[in-house]
Amino acid sequence: MTSSPPQHSSSSSNTNSPSSILIIGSGLFGLTTAYSLSRRHEFANTSITVIDRSDPSSTSTFPSPDAASVDTSRIVRADYADHAYAALCDEAQLQWRQQEKPTDLGAQGRYYETGLVVVGDATTPAPVAAPPVEGDVSESPHKKLTGMDYARKSWENVLSLASHNPVLAERIRELPNVDAIREVLGTGGSSGAWGYINKNSGWTDAGASMAWLVEQVRQTGRVNFVAGTVVSLEHNETTVTGARLSDGRVLTADLVMVAAGAWTGSLVDLEGQAVATGQVLGYLDITEEEQEILGTMPVILNLSSGLFIIPPTNRILKVARHAYGYSNPQSLPIPPLPASPGSTSNPVVSIPRTSLHDPALCIPAEGEADLRAALREMAPLPGLVDRPFTKTRLCWYSDTRTADFLIDYHPYWKNLFVATGDSGHAFKFLPVIGDKITNCILRDCPPEFKEKWAWKEWEGSKVLFTEDGSRGGKPGLILDEELDKAAQILPAV
């Protein structure tokens, strides 16, 4: 990871660093921030504590095994319709590509630059308006992109980023039709009507990369890890002072940072800001012959359907969908921190439901059908499409309306900082996001993200869906309702 950049902003130099920081969550945002804080001179005298709902009997298990950041693979791409995120990943990839030493982030099988095929469908129905919860639903103020819109803007951005380097530019090629997509995919399948291949993109072993990150944090000797489940934030009339755990312990700090991913909404009222959504993933065991064929394919991502396949390793193939997802609305026994001091609320909150506490949990039949469609379209090898999944999983995002992260001080509660809203695309920024979050803590947010990552003015009672053009599936699906429908799925593991 990068060395700490110097601080030039007068706002950062005038900020008094807190004597103690409590970070709730040891996922991507939490751990990268802890690592950055431990190496920044502004926080040389600050005690740093990370708490997560790791198994207390195995306190070395960070992050929790059902966290979104723990998985076999995540796509690493500068292929964004938004130039700011494209440039941020371009910065991160400089470190993903470092593989000379075993301790380098990208070494030991943690990063593979296999290339990425980005495609869109020729005709995409207009996004379905979000159904009302109470009253009418107003339109979002931003322009809704289709998957093809996203793909073409992404194409323009990666070409622009590579224009300064002929070697990188030569690795990006347009795929103007189905036949061109099929040829470069090499599986006998295809997807979409137009696209391109960017051989500068690839994928990372997410579980191994998080294990690497945990080790880097531990080696600093600056970060205290605490295993436990936070059930509420401690506060007085205006200020958050700490966190209460399920076993009755209370941890206090001068600054509390909630980086609990899709669980953040159970601790802080995020109505109008972010919502937890479950996404379907499936894994299949494949033969050695199938490994030889599929192991050489690029990642393929259809931005109209949200379906994608990552090249298999060790004879395990993953197929997934980047979609509107399922919500899991629940009334919580302990309500989250109210939207502002003096207000009271007990909102219904979408919270993750995972196989860690529900071993019999399945993915809904609707989701499995889409994963099967991806196999049929993208990797139509004989016997593969109908092969039973060896395991399935619901991966939980913290979704924002525009897919921008939420990294900001709470506008009404003092000493509370929130870093969430990953929107299913944060992992690729592992090498750089911690320093960016630390800059935000120092009130020196990168200018290109100042508005994107800020706490938004709530737009009124409406259902929140991410509508950046990259999502497939149907909006408005409720997990329990979909699970109640007839399904013959293997249980998640």
C-alpha positions in Angstrom: 0.0 0.0 0.0 1.1 3.5 -0.6 3.1 5.5 1.8 1.1 8.3 3.5 0.7 11.3 1.3 1.6 14.7 2.7 -1.3 16.9 3.9 -1.5 20.2 2.1 -4.9 21.4 3.1 -5.1 23.9 5.9 -8.2 22.2 7.1 -6.2 19.0 7.8 -3.3 20.9 9.5 -5.7 22.6 11.8 -7.6 19.5 12.8 -6.8 18.2 16.3 -6.4 14.5 16.1 -8.5 12.5 18.6 -6.7 10.6 21.3 -8.7 7.5 20.6 -10.6 6.1 17.5 -13.0 3.2 17.6 -13.6 1.6 14.2 -16.7 -0.7 14.1 -16.2 -3.2 11.3 -13.1 -5.0 10.0 -14.1 -5.2 6.4 -12.5 -3.3 3.6 -13.3 0.3 4.7 -12.5 -0.4 8.4 -9.2 -2.3 8.0 -7.8 -0.1 5.3 -8.6 3.0 7.4 -7.0 1.4 10.5 -3.9 0.7 8.5 -3.7 4.2 7.1 -4.3 5.8 10.5 -1.5 3.7 12.1 1.0 5.1 9.6 0.0 8.8 9.5 2.0 11.2 11.6 -1.2 13.1 12.5 -2.4 10.1 14.5 1.0 9.0 16.0 -0.4 9.5 19.5 -3.9 8.1 18.8 -5.0 4.7 20.1 -6.8 2.7 17.4 -9.3 0.0 18.1 -11.1 -2.2 15.6 -14.1 -4.2 16.7 -16.0 -6.8 14.7 -18.4 -9.6 15.3 -15.7 -12.2 15.0 -16.2 -15.4 17.0 -14.9 -14.5 20.5 -13.5 -18.0 20.8 -11.3 -17.4 17.7 -10.3 -13.7 18.0 -7.9 -14.0 15.1 -10.9 -14.3 12.7 -11.2 -10.9 11.1 -13.2 -9.9 9.2 -16.2 -12.0 10.0 -16.5 -14.9 7.4 -19.8 -13.6 6.1 -18.6 -10.1 5.4 -18.9 -9.0 1.7 -15.1 -8.6 1.6 -14.5 -12.3 2.1 -14.9 -14.4 -1.0 -13.0 -16.4 -3.7 -12.9 -13.4 -6.0 -13.6 -9.8 -6.8 -13.3 -7.9 -10.1 -10.5 -5.3 -10.3 -11.4 -2.8 -13.1 -10.9 0.8 -14.0 -13.9 0.2 -16.3 -16.3 2.8 -14.9 -18.8 5.2 -16.5 -17.7 7.7 -13.8 -14.2 9.1 -14.6 -13.4 9.7 -10.9 -13.8 6.0 -9.9 -12.0 4.9 -13.1 -9.0 7.1 -12.2 -9.1 5.8 -8.6 -8.8 2.2 -9.7 -6.1 3.1 -12.2 -4.2 4.4 -9.1 -5.0 1.2 -7.2 -3.9 -1.1 -10.0 -0.3 0.2 -9.8 -0.2 -1.7 -6.5 -2.2 -4.7 -7.5 0.3 -5.3 -10.2 3.3 -5.4 -7.7 4.1 -9.1 -7.5 7.9 -9.2 -7.2 8.1 -10.0 -3.4 5.8 -12.5 -1.6 4.7 -9.7 0.6 3.5 -7.5 -2.3 -0.3 -7.2 -2.4 -0.6 -8.8 -5.9 1.8 -11.7 -5.2 1.1 -15.3 -4.3 -2.1 -15.6 -6.4 -3.8 -12.6 -4.9 -4.2 -10.8 -8.2 -4.7 -12.0 -11.8 -4.7 -9.7 -14.8 -6.8 -11.9 -17.0 -8.6 -9.1 -18.8 -12.2 -8.1 -18.6 -14.9 -8.2 -21.3 -17.5 -5.5 -20.7 -20.7 -5.8 -22.6 -24.2 -4.3 -22.8 -27.4 -5.5 -24.4 -28.8 -3.8 -27.5 -32.1 -3.0 -26.1 -32.7 -2.5 -22.4 -36.1 -1.7 -20.9 -36.3 1.6 -19.1 -35.6 1.2 -15.4 -38.7 0.2 -13.5 -39.8 3.0 -11.2 -39.4 2.1 -7.5 -42.8 1.1 -5.9 -44.0 3.4 -3.3 -43.7 2.7 0.4 -45.9 5.5 1.5 -47.3 8.1 -0.9 -45.9 8.8 -4.3 -42.4 8.1 -5.5 -40.5 10.9 -7.1 -37.9 10.5 -9.7 -34.2 10.6 -8.8 -32.6 13.8 -9.9 -29.7 12.1 -11.7 -29.9 10.6 -15.2 -30.5 6.9 -15.3 -28.1 5.0 -17.5 -28.8 1.8 -19.3 -26.2 -1.0 -19.2 -25.2 -0.1 -22.7 -24.8 3.6 -21.7 -22.5 2.5 -18.9 -20.5 0.2 -21.1 -19.8 3.0 -23.7 -18.9 5.6 -21.1 -16.6 3.0 -19.5 -15.0 2.4 -22.8 -14.3 6.1 -23.3 -12.8 6.4 -19.8 -10.4 3.5 -20.0 -9.3 4.7 -23.4 -8.6 8.1 -21.9 -6.7 6.6 -19.0 -4.5 4.5 -21.3 -3.9 7.2 -23.8 -0.6 8.2 -22.1 0.8 4.7 -22.3 0.9 2.9 -25.7 1.4 -0.5 -24.0 -1.8 -0.1 -22.0 -3.7 1.3 -24.9 -2.9 -1.7 -27.1 -4.5 -3.9 -24.5 -8.0 -2.4 -25.0 -10.0 -3.5 -28.1 -13.6 -2.9 -29.2 -15.8 -5.9 -29.7 -18.4 -4.6 -32.1 -20.7 -7.6 -32.3 -21.7 -10.9 -30.9 -19.2 -12.9 -32.9 -16.3 -10.7 -31.7 -17.4 -11.2 -28.1 -17.7 -14.9 -28.6 -14.2 -15.2 -30.1 -12.4 -13.3 -27.4 -14.4 -15.1 -24.6 -13.2 -18.5 -25.8 -15.8 -20.6 -24.1 -18.2 -21.1 -27.0 -20.6 -18.6 -25.5 -21.2 -14.9 -25.8 -23.2 -12.1 -24.1 -24.4 -8.7 -25.1 -24.6 -6.9 -28.4 -21.5 -4.7 -28.1 -18.6 -4.4 -25.8 -14.9 -4.3 -25.5 -12.0 -6.2 -23.8 -9.7 -4.4 -21.4 -6.7 -6.7 -20.8 -5.5 -4.2 -18.1 -8.3 -5.4 -15.8 -8.6 -8.6 -13.9 -9.6 -10.0 -10.5 -8.4 -10.6 -7.0 -8.7 -13.5 -4.5 -10.7 -11.4 -2.0 -10.3 -13.8 0.9 -6.5 -14.0 0.5 -6.2 -10.3 0.0 -8.1 -9.5 3.2 -5.9 -12.0 5.1 -2.9 -10.1 3.7 -4.4 -6.8 4.9 -5.1 -8.1 8.4 -1.5 -9.2 8.6 -0.3 -5.7 7.5 -2.4 -4.1 10.1 -1.3 -6.4 12.9 2.4 -5.8 12.0 2.1 -2.1 12.7 1.6 -2.9 16.3 -0.7 0.1 16.6 -4.2 -1.5 16.3 -6.1 -3.3 19.0 -8.5 -5.9 17.8 -11.6 -6.6 19.8 -14.0 -9.5 19.1 -17.6 -8.7 19.9 -21.0 -7.7 18.5 -21.9 -4.0 18.7 -25.6 -3.6 19.4 -25.9 0.2 19.8 -23.9 3.4 19.9 -23.4 5.2 23.2 -24.2 8.9 23.2 -25.3 11.9 25.2 -27.5 14.7 24.0 -25.4 15.7 21.0 -22.3 13.4 20.9 -21.5 9.8 20.1 -19.2 8.5 22.8 -18.7 4.8 22.1 -20.4 1.5 21.5 -22.2 -1.0 23.6 -21.6 -4.7 23.0 -24.0 -7.6 23.2 -22.2 -8.9 26.3 -22.7 -5.6 28.1 -19.2 -4.2 27.6 -19.0 -0.5 26.6 -16.1 0.8 24.5 -15.5 4.6 24.5 -13.5 6.8 22.1 -13.1 10.4 21.1 -14.1 9.4 17.5 -16.3 6.6 16.5 -16.2 5.4 12.9 -19.0 3.0 11.8 -17.7 0.9 8.9 -20.0 -2.1 9.3 -20.8 -2.5 5.7 -24.4 -3.8 5.1 -24.8 -3.9 8.9 -24.3 -0.2 9.3 -28.0 0.6 9.1 -28.6 -1.4 12.3 -26.4 1.0 14.2 -27.1 4.4 12.4 -30.3 5.5 10.8 -29.4 5.6 7.1 -32.8 6.2 5.7 -32.4 8.0 2.4 -28.7 7.3 2.5 -28.0 3.6 2.1 -29.8 0.2 2.2 -28.6 -3.4 2.7 -29.2 -5.6 -0.4 -28.5 -9.3 -0.8 -26.9 -10.5 -4.1 -26.8 -14.0 -5.4 -23.6 -16.0 -5.9 -23.2 -19.6 -7.0 -20.2 -22.0 -7.0 -19.7 -25.1 -9.0 -17.1 -27.8 -9.0 -15.7 -28.4 -12.5 -13.5 -31.0 -14.2 -9.9 -30.6 -15.1 -10.9 -30.4 -18.7 -13.4 -27.6 -18.0 -10.7 -25.8 -15.9 -8.4 -25.9 -18.9 -11.0 -24.2 -21.1 -12.5 -21.8 -18.6 -9.3 -21.0 -16.8 -8.0 -19.0 -19.8 -11.2 -16.9 -20.3 -11.3 -13.2 -19.3 -13.8 -12.0 -16.7 -17.0 -11.2 -18.4 -19.5 -8.6 -17.1 -22.8 -7.8 -18.8 -23.9 -4.4 -17.5 -27.4 -4.8 -18.7 -28.2 -8.1 -16.9 -25.6 -7.6 -14.1 -24.4 -11.2 -14.7 -20.8 -12.0 -14.6 -18.4 -14.9 -14.5 -14.8 -14.9 -13.1 -12.2 -17.4 -14.5 -12.1 -20.5 -12.2 -9.1 -21.6 -10.1 -8.6 -24.9 -8.4 -11.6 -26.3 -10.4 -14.1 -24.0 -8.7 -16.2 -21.7 -10.9 -18.1 -18.7 -9.6 -21.1 -17.1 -11.3 -22.8 -14.0 -9.8 -25.2 -11.2 -10.4 -24.7 -7.5 -9.7 -28.3 -6.6 -9.2 -30.9 -4.5 -7.4 -30.8 -7.3 -4.9 -33.1 -8.4 -2.2 -34.0 -6.4 0.9 -34.6 -7.9 4.3 -36.7 -5.4 6.2 -36.8 -6.0 10.0 -37.9 -4.2 13.1 -34.9 -4.2 15.4 -35.0 -4.8 19.1 -32.6 -1.9 19.6 -33.3 0.9 17.1 -30.4 2.5 15.4 -29.0 5.9 16.4 -31.7 8.5 15.4 -31.2 10.7 12.4 -30.5 13.6 14.7 -30.2 14.4 18.4 -33.7 14.8 20.0 -35.5 12.8 17.3 -36.9 9.4 17.9 -37.6 6.6 15.5 -37.8 2.9 15.2 -37.5 2.4 11.5 -37.9 -0.9 9.7 -34.3 -1.6 8.5 -33.0 -4.0 5.8 -30.3 -6.1 7.6 -28.2 -8.9 6.2 -29.3 -12.5 6.6 -26.5 -14.9 6.1 -25.6 -18.6 6.4 -23.3 -17.9 9.3 -26.4 -17.8 11.6 -28.8 -19.6 9.2 -27.0 -22.6 7.8 -30.1 -23.7 5.9 -30.3 -20.4 4.0 -30.8 -20.8 0.2 -30.6 -18.3 -2.6 -34.1 -17.7 -4.1 -35.2 -19.5 -7.2 -35.4 -16.3 -9.1 -31.7 -15.7 -8.5 -30.7 -19.2 -9.3 -32.5 -19.0 -12.6 -30.5 -15.9 -13.5 -27.2 -17.6 -12.6 -28.2 -20.6 -14.8 -28.9 -18.1 -17.6 -25.4 -16.7 -17.2 -23.9 -20.2 -17.5 -26.0 -21.0 -20.5 -25.0 -17.8 -22.3 -21.4 -17.2 -21.2 -20.0 -20.7 -20.6 -22.2 -23.2 -22.4 -20.0 -26.3 -21.8 -21.9 -29.6 -22.0 -23.3 -30.6 -18.6 -22.3 -27.4 -16.9 -25.6 -25.4 -17.0 -27.7 -27.8 -15.0 -24.9 -29.0 -12.6 -25.9 -28.6 -9.0 -24.2 -25.7 -7.2 -21.8 -27.0 -4.6 -22.7 -23.9 -2.5 -24.5 -20.6 -2.9 -24.3 -17.4 -1.0 -26.1 -14.1 -0.4 -23.5 -11.4 -0.5 -24.7 -8.2 1.2 -24.0 -4.7 -0.3 -24.6 -1.4 1.4 -26.3 0.3 -1.6 -26.6 4.1 -2.2 -28.8 5.6 -4.8 -26.0 6.6 -7.2 -23.5 3.9 -6.2 -21.3 6.5 -4.6 -19.7 5.6 -1.3 -20.9 7.3 1.9 -17.7 8.5 3.7 -18.4 11.5 5.9 -18.9 12.9 9.3 -22.5 12.6 10.5 -24.2 16.0 9.9 -26.0 16.0 13.3 -24.1 13.8 15.7 -20.7 15.0 16.9 -17.7 12.6 16.9 -19.4 10.1 14.6 -17.8 9.3 11.2 -19.5 6.9 8.8 -17.8 4.9 6.0 -20.2 2.7 4.2 -22.2 2.5 0.9 -19.8 0.2 -0.9 -22.5 -0.4 -3.4 -20.8 -3.7 -4.4 -17.8 -2.2 -6.1 -15.4 -1.1 -3.4 -13.0 -4.0 -3.1 -10.8 -3.1 -6.0 -9.7 0.1 -4.2 -8.1 -1.8 -1.3 -4.6 -0.4 -1.9 -5.8 3.3 -1.8 -9.1 3.7 -0.1 -7.8 3.8 3.4 -5.7 6.9 2.8 -8.7 8.5 1.1 -10.9 7.8 4.1 -8.2 9.1 6.4 -8.1 12.3 4.4 -11.8 12.6 4.9 -11.4 12.2 8.6 -8.9 15.0 8.4 -11.6 17.0 6.5 -9.5 16.9 3.4 -11.7 14.8 1.1 -10.3 14.4 -2.4 -12.1 17.2 -4.4 -13.4 14.8 -7.1 -15.3 12.9 -4.3 -16.3 15.6 -2.0 -19.9 15.7 -3.2 -20.1 12.1 -4.2 -19.1 10.7 -0.7 -21.0 13.4 1.3 -24.0 12.8 3.5 -26.9 13.6 1.2 -30.0 15.6 1.9 -32.8 13.2 2.3 -35.3 13.3 -0.6 -38.4 12.2 1.3 -40.1 8.8 1.7 -39.1 6.7 -1.3 -37.5 3.3 -1.9 -33.8 3.4 -2.4 -32.3 1.6 -5.4 -28.9 1.9 -7.0 -29.5 3.2 -10.5 -26.1 3.8 -12.0 -26.7 1.6 -15.1 -24.8 -1.5 -13.8 -27.6 -3.4 -12.1 -29.6 -6.3 -13.4 -32.5 -8.2 -11.9 -35.7 -6.7 -10.7 -36.1 -3.8 -8.2 -38.1 -4.2 -5.1 -37.6 -7.9 -4.3 -38.1 -8.9 -0.7 -35.9 -11.8 0.5 -38.6 -13.6 2.6 -41.1 -13.3 -0.2 -38.7 -14.8 -2.7 -37.7 -17.6 -0.4 -41.3 -18.5 0.2 -41.6 -19.3 -3.5 -41.0 -22.8 -4.6 -37.2 -23.4 -4.9 -35.0 -26.5 -5.1 -31.6 -25.0 -4.2 -28.8 -26.4 -2.2 -28.2 -24.7 1.1 -25.6 -22.0 1.3 -22.4 -22.8 3.1 
